[in-house]
Amino acid sequence: MKEEWYHQKWAIIARHVLAWLIFFSLPYLLHPTNDNWEREHLNDKQAWTFYQYFTYLILIVFFYLNAWVFIPKMVYKKRFFEYTLYILGVFVFMFVVRYLFENFFLRSHTVDIKPVILFTVFTIFFVLCASTAFQMIVDKMQQERKSSARENENLKTELSLLRSQVSPHFMFNVLNNMVSLARKKSDVLEPSLIKLSSLMRYMLYEADEDKVPLQKETEYLQSYIDLQQQRFGKNVAIQVSLEAADSTYEIEPMLLIPFVENAFKHGTGLISNASIDISLYTRPGMLFFSVRNKFNEASSEIKDKTSGIGLANVKRRLNLLYGDNYVLHITKKDDWFIVSLQLNLH
């Protein structure tokens, strides 16, 4: 994924330079230079300028030294005693530099140590707090980005695994159907193989996409249902209503097929008046999908033991992909197993 411009190196450097320029400009903006004070107190104005820039350089070095060295190697590793010694060392160095400057370059050689100490303490404390806060915020943001990246990678891996688990179960059912047609030497074997070929092409080349047009997914469902109708013939009453979906809508591939597979798995066999009803239609921004099948409680319990992934897979995928943007109801009523899904397609 392309890196956002504000995370690029040039943008980071520009922000740091701008921040330092603003910081070092504040004394001049808030307290304009007093020429009378300079004439009365300074022996060498150039020396004063040199001292200011030298101090700025020390503060910048201290800022990044604390952020990039002291905090990662001492604070995070709980070496607080060493950290305190380093900070005291920086304070002593800054104090000596200030004291020597005032002693050599002020007209009055009487230097009051107290304001020097206060000035040094305030400066070091301010830069220390800013540096520590800066590095901890940066580290926190990096951890969150890494955590988010790992979560996204884990999500993709899990979704890929869950999706791959659909295909074998589907193929077992369809291939069993092909074997049955071959044994019967049915005339529909050839068109069925062609249809199976198109389904496999979809599964191999298009199901790896994050999203596919809803219309293609609908065609995939219809092809699967056609193959199952050929298999069961008049033994199962199948009612199908798949509306032509808006071509602009997309859906995660092979998301709906487990519901249909489940209906044929539990809605056929030793069930009187076997019946399956499948309905799909869209409204602006919404998908409505339902599958109903007659079932036998005893027979379903036996099939559940070897039913593959079942509906737990698709529930997990819905949670991962759509969060709160779907409503799924699964009910059993009057020998009917009913699945109702409402999906936000935005």
C-alpha positions in Angstrom: 0.0 0.0 0.0 1.3 3.4 -0.9 2.6 5.4 2.1 0.6 8.5 3.0 2.5 11.7 2.2 2.6 12.9 5.8 4.5 9.7 6.8 7.1 10.2 4.1 10.6 11.2 5.2 10.7 14.6 3.6 7.4 15.6 5.3 8.7 14.4 8.7 11.9 16.4 8.3 10.0 19.5 7.2 7.7 19.3 10.3 10.7 19.0 12.6 12.5 22.0 11.0 9.4 24.1 11.2 8.8 23.2 14.9 12.4 24.2 15.8 12.2 27.5 13.9 9.0 28.4 15.7 10.4 27.4 19.1 13.7 29.4 18.7 11.7 32.4 17.3 9.5 32.7 20.4 12.0 34.7 22.5 12.4 37.2 19.8 8.7 37.4 19.0 7.6 37.7 22.6 10.5 39.8 23.9 12.0 42.1 21.4 15.7 42.7 21.7 16.6 45.6 24.1 19.4 47.5 22.5 20.1 49.5 25.7 20.6 46.2 27.7 22.9 44.8 25.1 25.0 48.0 25.1 25.2 48.1 28.9 25.9 44.4 29.5 27.6 42.8 26.5 31.3 43.1 25.7 30.9 41.2 22.4 27.6 41.0 20.6 28.9 38.5 18.1 29.9 36.3 21.1 26.3 36.5 22.4 25.0 35.4 19.0 27.5 32.6 18.9 26.4 31.5 22.3 22.7 31.5 21.3 23.3 29.3 18.3 25.5 27.0 20.3 22.8 26.7 22.9 20.3 25.9 20.2 22.5 23.2 18.8 23.0 21.6 22.3 19.2 21.6 22.9 18.5 20.0 19.5 21.1 17.3 20.1 19.8 16.7 23.6 16.2 16.5 22.3 17.0 13.7 19.8 19.6 12.1 22.0 16.9 11.7 24.7 14.3 10.6 22.2 16.3 8.1 20.2 18.9 6.9 22.7 18.1 7.5 26.3 14.4 6.5 26.2 14.6 3.3 24.1 17.8 2.1 25.8 17.2 3.2 29.4 13.7 4.2 30.2 12.0 1.3 28.3 14.6 -1.1 29.8 14.0 0.4 33.3 17.6 1.6 33.7 16.4 4.7 35.5 19.5 5.4 37.6 21.7 5.6 34.5 19.1 7.8 32.8 19.1 10.2 35.8 22.9 10.4 35.6 22.8 11.3 31.9 20.2 14.0 32.4 22.2 15.4 35.3 25.3 15.4 33.1 23.5 17.4 30.4 22.2 19.9 33.1 25.8 20.4 34.5 27.1 20.9 31.0 24.5 23.5 30.1 25.0 25.2 33.5 28.8 25.5 33.0 28.4 26.8 29.4 25.9 29.5 30.6 28.0 30.4 33.6 31.2 30.7 31.6 29.5 32.9 29.0 28.1 35.3 31.5 31.4 35.4 33.3 33.5 36.2 30.3 31.2 38.2 28.0 29.1 40.4 30.4 30.6 43.7 31.4 29.8 43.0 35.0 31.9 40.0 36.1 29.7 39.4 39.1 27.5 36.5 38.1 24.4 35.6 40.1 24.3 31.8 40.1 20.7 31.5 41.1 19.1 32.8 37.9 21.6 30.8 35.8 20.5 27.6 37.6 16.8 28.4 37.2 17.2 29.2 33.5 19.2 26.0 32.9 16.7 23.9 34.9 13.7 25.3 33.1 15.3 24.9 29.6 16.5 21.3 30.2 13.1 20.4 31.8 11.1 21.9 29.0 13.2 20.1 26.3 13.2 16.9 28.3 9.4 16.8 28.6 8.9 17.7 24.9 11.4 15.1 23.8 9.9 12.4 26.0 6.4 13.1 25.0 7.4 13.2 21.3 9.1 9.8 21.4 6.4 8.1 23.4 3.7 9.4 21.0 5.8 8.3 18.0 6.4 4.8 19.5 2.7 4.5 20.4 1.7 5.4 16.8 4.2 2.9 15.4 2.9 0.2 17.7 -0.7 0.9 16.6 0.3 0.8 12.9 2.1 -2.5 13.4 -0.7 -3.9 15.4 -3.2 -2.8 12.7 -1.0 -4.2 10.0 -0.7 -7.5 11.8 -4.5 -7.6 12.4 -5.2 -6.9 8.7 -2.7 -9.6 7.7 -4.2 -12.1 10.2 -7.7 -11.1 8.9 -6.7 -11.8 5.3 -5.1 -15.1 6.3 -8.1 -16.2 8.2 -10.5 -15.1 5.4 -8.4 -17.0 2.9 -8.5 -20.1 5.0 -12.2 -19.9 5.7 -12.9 -19.3 2.0 -10.7 -22.2 0.9 -12.6 -24.5 3.2 -15.8 -23.9 1.2 -14.4 -25.2 -2.1 -13.6 -28.8 -1.1 -17.0 -29.3 0.4 -18.7 -27.9 -2.7 -16.6 -30.0 -5.0 -17.4 -33.2 -3.2 -21.1 -32.6 -3.7 -20.8 -31.7 -7.4 -18.4 -34.5 -8.2 -20.8 -37.0 -6.6 -23.5 -35.6 -8.8 -21.3 -36.1 -11.9 -20.6 -39.7 -10.9 -24.3 -40.3 -10.5 -25.0 -38.9 -14.0 -22.2 -41.0 -15.5 -23.6 -44.2 -14.0 -27.0 -43.3 -15.5 -25.4 -42.4 -18.8 -27.5 -39.3 -18.7 -27.6 -37.0 -21.7 -27.2 -34.0 -19.4 -23.8 -35.2 -18.3 -22.0 -33.2 -21.0 -23.8 -29.8 -20.3 -23.3 -30.5 -16.6 -19.6 -30.9 -17.1 -19.5 -27.7 -19.0 -21.3 -25.9 -16.2 -19.0 -27.5 -13.7 -16.1 -26.2 -15.7 -17.4 -22.7 -15.5 -17.9 -23.0 -11.8 -14.4 -24.2 -11.3 -13.1 -21.3 -13.4 -15.0 -18.9 -11.1 -13.6 -20.6 -8.0 -10.0 -20.7 -9.2 -9.7 -17.3 -10.9 -12.3 -15.0 -9.5 -12.9 -16.2 -5.9 -9.5 -15.0 -4.9 -10.6 -11.4 -5.3 -11.6 -9.4 -2.3 -14.9 -8.5 -4.0 -16.8 -9.7 -7.0 -19.9 -8.3 -8.7 -23.0 -9.5 -7.0 -24.4 -10.6 -10.4 -21.5 -13.1 -10.9 -22.1 -14.5 -7.4 -25.8 -14.9 -8.3 -24.9 -16.7 -11.5 -22.6 -19.0 -9.5 -25.5 -19.8 -7.1 -27.8 -20.5 -10.0 -25.3 -22.8 -11.7 -24.9 -24.8 -8.5 -28.6 -25.0 -8.0 -29.1 -26.2 -11.6 -26.6 -29.0 -11.0 -28.3 -30.1 -7.8 -31.7 -30.0 -9.6 -30.3 -32.4 -12.2 -29.2 -34.6 -9.4 -32.4 -34.8 -7.4 -34.9 -34.3 -10.2 -38.5 -34.6 -8.9 -37.4 -36.0 -5.6 -37.0 -32.4 -4.2 -39.3 -29.5 -4.8 -37.0 -26.6 -5.5 -38.2 -23.0 -5.8 -35.7 -20.4 -6.8 -36.0 -16.6 -7.2 -32.7 -14.8 -7.9 -33.3 -11.3 -9.1 -30.9 -9.7 -11.5 -28.7 -7.7 -9.2 -27.5 -4.2 -9.7 -24.2 -4.5 -11.5 -22.7 -1.8 -9.2 -23.0 -4.0 -6.1 -20.2 -6.2 -5.0 -19.9 -9.0 -2.4 -17.2 -11.2 -0.9 -17.0 -14.3 -3.2 -18.6 -17.6 -2.2 -20.2 -16.0 0.8 -23.7 -17.3 0.2 -23.0 -20.7 -1.2 -22.7 -22.4 2.3 -26.3 -21.6 3.0 -27.4 -23.3 -0.2 -25.1 -26.2 0.4 -26.5 -26.6 3.8 -30.1 -26.7 2.5 -29.3 -29.5 0.0 -27.3 -31.4 2.6 -30.0 -31.3 5.3 -33.1 -30.9 3.1 -32.7 -34.0 1.1 -32.5 -37.7 1.8 -34.9 -39.4 4.2 -37.3 -36.5 4.3 -40.9 -36.6 3.2 -42.0 -33.9 0.9 -38.5 -32.5 0.6 -38.6 -28.9 -0.4 -36.1 -26.1 -0.7 -36.9 -22.4 -1.3 -34.2 -19.9 -2.2 -34.7 -16.2 -2.6 -32.4 -13.3 -3.4 -33.2 -9.7 -4.2 -31.8 -6.3 -3.7 -33.0 -2.9 -2.6 -31.0 0.3 -2.6 -27.9 -0.6 -0.6 -29.3 -3.8 0.8 -29.2 -7.5 -0.1 -32.0 -9.8 1.1 -31.2 -13.5 0.9 -33.2 -16.4 2.4 -33.0 -20.2 2.2 -35.7 -22.5 3.5 -35.6 -26.3 3.6 -37.6 -29.1 5.1 -35.5 -31.1 7.5 -35.5 -34.2 9.7 -34.0 -33.6 13.2 -32.6 -37.1 13.6 -31.1 -37.1 10.1 -29.6 -33.7 10.6 -27.8 -34.8 13.7 -26.1 -37.6 11.9 -25.1 -35.3 9.0 -23.7 -32.6 11.3 -21.0 -35.0 12.5 -19.5 -35.1 9.0 -20.9 -32.0 7.5 -17.6 -30.2 7.0 -17.5 -26.5 7.9 -21.2 -26.0 8.4 -22.6 -22.5 9.1 -20.0 -21.6 11.7 -17.7 -20.7 8.8 -20.0 -18.3 7.1 -20.9 -16.6 10.4 -17.3 -16.0 11.2 -16.7 -14.6 7.7 -19.7 -12.3 8.1 -18.3 -11.0 11.4 -14.9 -10.4 10.0 -16.0 -8.7 6.7 -19.2 -6.8 7.6 -19.1 -6.3 11.4 -22.5 -4.7 12.3 -23.5 -4.3 8.7 -25.5 -7.5 8.5 -28.4 -9.3 10.2 -28.5 -13.1 10.2 -31.4 -15.1 11.5 -31.3 -18.9 11.7 -34.5 -20.6 13.0 -36.2 -24.0 13.1 -40.0 -23.9 12.9 -42.5 -26.6 12.0 -39.9 -28.9 10.4 -38.5 -26.0 8.4 -34.9 -24.8 8.7 -34.9 -21.1 7.8 -31.9 -18.8 7.1 -32.5 -15.1 6.6 -29.7 -12.7 5.7 -29.8 -8.9 5.3 -26.5 -7.4 4.1 -25.5 -3.8 3.8 -23.8 -3.5 0.4 -22.4 0.0 0.9 
